[in-house]
Amino acid sequence: MSHPVLIYMGTPAFAVAPLEALCAAGLAPALVYTQPDRPSGRGRRITPPPVAGAGRDLGLEVRQPEILQTRAERLFVESLKPDLILTAAYGKILKTRWLALARHGGVNLHPSLLPRYRGVNPIGRAIMRGEGWTGITTFRMDEGTDTGPILLQEMTPIGPDESMGELSERLSRMGGRVLVETVRRLLDGAIEPAVQDEALASYAAPFTVEERRLSWRRPARQVHDHVRALCPDPGAETARLGRRLKILAVRPVEESTPAVRPGAFEPWTGGPPRVRCSPGTVELLRVKPEGKPSMAGEAWRRGLRDASPGFEEEA
């Protein structure tokens, strides 16, 4: 088989490892599309998305149109006579006439076991709901939201303490392997697409501002899942004496605890501070106070100079 002409579309860090995997496998895309540079960080500096930097480092042509689906962009892609359009968290749904530009259509890489957790937040939602397994799916694209026929899937367990950031990084690497295999087998005619079972479908919506707030009235295990589903960004939040605190890592404690209100601190003699849930207790392993860098929970607790009433039951 001659070198296929591939168009790659992706934006965040999750889409970098699949792009690198394609290049390492001798399947370097002829063109990379990603979102325009945007303000980022506390200083709101204009910053290119991770895929833009990765694509240029790999010596690839990178385009960042504000509006993708214009006649000019369509004619440009058509002139390349692409074999496949590949997407991974690009951020826009492609219309049918765009997918038709490639001889074999479009393939999307999605970090869930479709049809479960369609949408933009499959990793965070799976962790928040306490799922034990997730995976990677490649599928033929249509105009729906992650609804096209499945090409390949690979399962993986979710570690009991794995955060969204950690799992996203691991699925990104897995996704690179699966995407390379999908491209090779699809171009060889060695994949039979499977229609998704709509009865099993679920949608993974973005987290709302309200969902960032921790409720200490939940069981300790649910608080733990909530925290890791939002780590490292945007972070689960709580409040104490009117000030916000991001909780970045906790550990559930199984032993019995005094019957005190949810959010109250337990007596502290050193080590990670403990907070009462309903039921159970968690240890604060890592936190981020307002306007300060993240720190160990023990260091934060040691720095409290006032009487310590604990956290508000709900921030």
Legacy VTK file of the C-alpha trace (Angstrom):
# vtk DataFile Version 3.0
C-alpha trace
ASCII
DATASET POLYDATA
POINTS 315 float
0.000 0.000 0.000
1.351 3.462 -0.915
1.541 6.104 1.787
-2.060 7.181 2.551
-2.982 10.854 2.558
-4.313 11.580 6.042
-5.863 14.723 7.525
-5.596 14.916 11.324
-7.832 17.132 13.474
-7.301 17.564 17.214
-6.811 20.263 19.817
-6.029 19.394 23.487
-3.222 17.398 25.078
-5.264 14.203 24.696
-4.858 14.455 20.899
-1.046 14.770 20.947
-0.029 11.138 21.598
-2.246 9.783 18.770
-0.654 12.272 16.359
2.823 11.226 17.493
1.868 7.547 17.152
0.772 8.056 13.554
4.088 9.695 12.707
6.096 6.988 14.479
4.208 4.339 12.495
5.036 5.947 9.156
1.543 7.410 8.800
2.368 11.100 9.189
-0.626 13.252 8.218
-0.341 15.514 5.200
-2.143 18.226 7.173
-3.107 18.957 10.782
-6.098 21.066 11.776
-6.464 22.462 15.279
-8.298 25.305 17.009
-6.926 28.875 16.912
-4.640 30.178 19.659
-6.654 31.262 22.717
-6.068 33.176 25.982
-4.910 30.768 28.699
-3.787 30.756 32.322
-4.007 33.423 34.985
-2.301 35.979 32.761
-4.649 35.175 29.843
-1.720 35.005 27.445
-2.497 33.945 23.885
-1.368 30.314 23.735
-1.419 27.748 20.924
-3.294 24.507 21.636
-1.112 21.463 22.410
-1.690 19.869 18.989
-0.462 23.001 17.202
2.890 22.865 18.972
3.193 19.095 18.567
2.366 19.251 14.862
4.965 21.908 14.166
7.573 20.044 16.221
6.902 17.025 14.001
7.436 19.125 10.886
3.800 18.950 9.791
1.700 21.628 8.144
-0.707 23.054 10.744
-3.811 25.123 9.968
-5.908 26.910 12.606
-8.939 28.492 10.925
-11.463 30.226 13.163
-14.179 28.875 10.866
-13.328 25.481 9.431
-16.163 24.627 7.108
-15.742 27.351 4.510
-15.596 26.835 0.769
-11.936 27.834 0.670
-10.910 25.266 3.322
-13.022 22.584 1.701
-11.412 23.175 -1.703
-7.965 23.109 -0.120
-8.587 19.743 1.525
-10.198 18.398 -1.623
-7.048 19.286 -3.570
-5.029 16.930 -1.347
-7.252 13.969 -2.315
-7.213 12.563 1.239
-7.785 8.899 2.013
-8.981 9.503 5.593
-9.920 12.343 7.911
-8.973 11.488 11.511
-10.266 13.430 14.513
-9.456 13.315 18.231
-11.096 15.930 20.452
-11.002 18.524 17.678
-13.983 20.405 19.093
-16.302 20.627 16.087
-18.674 18.213 14.350
-17.910 17.823 10.656
-20.710 17.998 8.119
-21.325 15.141 5.712
-19.901 17.045 2.753
-16.627 17.456 4.648
-16.419 13.778 5.548
-17.094 12.948 1.899
-13.865 14.709 0.892
-11.868 11.659 1.993
-11.985 8.418 0.046
-12.664 6.392 3.208
-14.561 9.091 5.100
-13.822 10.176 8.648
-12.714 8.270 11.760
-12.978 9.607 15.300
-11.010 8.497 18.356
-13.130 8.600 21.531
-12.080 7.824 25.142
-14.956 5.591 26.205
-16.527 2.267 25.323
-19.208 3.575 23.002
-22.138 3.836 23.001
-21.579 4.663 26.674
-20.410 8.177 27.511
-20.850 9.937 24.217
-19.998 13.619 24.298
-17.193 15.870 25.484
-16.588 14.612 29.051
-16.414 10.794 28.974
-13.354 10.435 31.222
-14.554 12.712 34.001
-18.071 11.280 33.992
-16.854 7.688 34.144
-14.657 8.473 37.162
-17.317 10.501 38.967
-19.769 7.616 38.640
-17.288 5.184 40.114
-16.856 3.094 36.965
-14.285 0.305 37.114
-13.657 0.097 33.356
-13.388 2.381 30.371
-11.589 2.236 27.048
-10.919 3.618 23.591
-13.232 3.464 20.586
-12.629 4.345 16.963
-15.697 4.780 14.792
-16.818 6.022 11.404
-18.013 9.579 11.726
-21.463 10.833 10.839
-23.182 14.099 11.744
-24.321 12.809 15.132
-22.457 13.116 18.420
-20.289 9.972 18.587
-23.024 7.889 16.949
-21.270 6.292 13.963
-20.480 2.581 13.469
-17.726 1.215 15.725
-14.454 0.128 14.126
-12.171 -0.954 17.008
-12.384 -0.910 20.812
-9.908 -1.605 23.605
-10.856 -1.880 27.298
-8.821 -0.871 30.337
-9.534 -0.809 34.089
-9.793 2.527 35.885
-7.417 2.611 38.843
-9.195 3.172 42.186
-7.183 6.361 42.798
-6.659 7.417 39.166
-7.492 11.062 38.466
-9.029 12.452 35.310
-5.654 13.866 34.275
-3.853 10.569 34.824
-6.482 8.496 33.036
-6.658 10.958 30.142
-2.895 10.692 29.629
-3.050 6.887 29.678
-6.023 6.722 27.312
-4.246 9.123 24.975
-1.346 6.691 24.635
-3.745 3.768 24.213
-5.624 5.780 21.634
-2.485 6.225 19.574
-2.030 2.465 19.286
-5.702 1.876 18.482
-5.796 4.666 15.902
-2.742 3.333 14.061
-4.267 -0.152 13.948
-7.596 1.275 12.788
-5.999 3.182 9.908
-4.009 0.181 8.730
-6.886 -2.274 8.928
-9.425 0.118 7.454
-7.284 0.885 4.415
-6.675 -2.859 3.977
-10.428 -3.546 4.117
-9.951 -5.678 7.242
-12.561 -4.053 9.543
-16.294 -4.706 9.645
-18.010 -1.675 11.261
-20.585 -2.497 13.967
-23.694 -0.363 14.468
-23.968 1.107 17.981
-26.744 -0.180 20.249
-28.839 2.897 21.033
-30.400 1.149 24.041
-26.996 1.295 25.766
-26.204 4.899 24.872
-25.442 7.546 27.492
-24.209 11.142 27.247
-21.228 12.680 29.075
-22.042 16.358 29.547
-19.453 18.942 30.621
-19.207 19.588 34.349
-21.247 22.578 35.485
-19.983 25.213 37.908
-22.289 23.708 40.528
-20.733 20.270 40.063
-17.320 21.613 41.003
-18.569 22.107 44.550
-18.048 19.258 46.972
-20.879 18.074 49.178
-19.587 16.544 52.405
-23.023 14.982 52.871
-22.013 12.266 50.407
-20.304 8.992 51.366
-16.510 9.153 51.578
-16.074 6.991 48.457
-18.290 9.336 46.400
-16.346 12.361 47.640
-13.141 10.602 46.577
-14.570 9.898 43.086
-15.801 13.487 42.792
-12.365 14.889 43.617
-10.426 12.705 41.181
-12.975 13.300 38.396
-12.170 17.020 38.543
-8.405 16.778 39.044
-6.342 18.608 37.973
-8.700 21.003 36.224
-11.026 22.646 37.124
-10.623 21.051 40.571
-13.263 20.207 43.177
-14.031 23.136 45.473
-15.120 23.567 49.048
-15.295 26.583 51.358
-14.097 27.422 54.861
-14.817 30.704 56.603
-15.907 32.166 53.266
-12.714 31.260 51.407
-12.496 28.742 48.583
-10.195 25.757 48.674
-9.571 23.357 45.785
-9.320 19.733 46.839
-6.973 17.902 44.462
-6.538 14.502 46.134
-8.175 12.678 49.036
-8.087 9.166 50.477
-11.161 7.460 51.974
-10.673 6.131 55.515
-12.684 3.064 56.392
-12.515 3.025 60.196
-15.424 4.386 62.224
-15.403 8.064 63.134
-17.250 10.211 65.667
-20.769 11.212 64.759
-20.069 14.846 63.845
-21.531 17.042 61.132
-20.419 16.498 57.507
-17.493 18.773 56.656
-16.148 18.935 60.223
-12.478 18.303 60.899
-11.524 15.404 63.128
-9.030 16.019 65.951
-5.613 16.572 64.373
-2.269 15.393 65.688
-0.309 15.569 62.437
-0.456 13.860 59.067
-3.163 14.473 56.430
-6.157 16.199 58.051
-9.388 14.212 58.138
-12.818 15.511 57.148
-16.125 13.903 58.076
-18.398 12.767 55.230
-21.807 11.125 55.464
-20.916 8.401 56.151
-17.171 7.942 56.448
-14.096 10.131 56.454
-11.515 11.294 53.917
-7.938 12.432 54.369
-6.919 15.580 52.499
-3.764 14.641 50.590
-3.385 17.682 48.329
-5.144 21.057 48.234
-4.844 24.455 46.569
-5.802 27.565 48.567
-7.023 30.687 46.795
-4.144 32.563 45.199
-1.539 30.000 46.262
0.156 26.977 44.690
-1.000 23.478 45.507
0.389 21.908 48.663
0.138 18.823 50.834
-2.950 18.715 53.002
-0.804 18.390 56.120
1.094 21.608 55.300
-2.151 23.458 54.685
-3.642 22.249 57.984
-0.520 23.214 59.897
-0.816 26.763 58.554
-4.309 27.347 59.975
-3.978 29.820 62.836
-7.606 30.130 63.851
-10.028 27.737 65.458
-10.813 25.156 62.797
-14.557 24.616 62.385
-14.063 22.572 59.217
-15.726 23.160 55.880
-19.167 24.273 54.944
-21.313 21.215 54.291
-21.712 22.375 50.690
-19.538 25.053 49.143
LINES 1 316
315 0 1 2 3 4 5 6 7 8 9 10 11 12 13 14 15 16 17 18 19 20 21 22 23 24 25 26 27 28 29 30 31 32 33 34 35 36 37 38 39 40 41 42 43 44 45 46 47 48 49 50 51 52 53 54 55 56 57 58 59 60 61 62 63 64 65 66 67 68 69 70 71 72 73 74 75 76 77 78 79 80 81 82 83 84 85 86 87 88 89 90 91 92 93 94 95 96 97 98 99 100 101 102 103 104 105 106 107 108 109 110 111 112 113 114 115 116 117 118 119 120 121 122 123 124 125 126 127 128 129 130 131 132 133 134 135 136 137 138 139 140 141 142 143 144 145 146 147 148 149 150 151 152 153 154 155 156 157 158 159 160 161 162 163 164 165 166 167 168 169 170 171 172 173 174 175 176 177 178 179 180 181 182 183 184 185 186 187 188 189 190 191 192 193 194 195 196 197 198 199 200 201 202 203 204 205 206 207 208 209 210 211 212 213 214 215 216 217 218 219 220 221 222 223 224 225 226 227 228 229 230 231 232 233 234 235 236 237 238 239 240 241 242 243 244 245 246 247 248 249 250 251 252 253 254 255 256 257 258 259 260 261 262 263 264 265 266 267 268 269 270 271 272 273 274 275 276 277 278 279 280 281 282 283 284 285 286 287 288 289 290 291 292 293 294 295 296 297 298 299 300 301 302 303 304 305 306 307 308 309 310 311 312 313 314
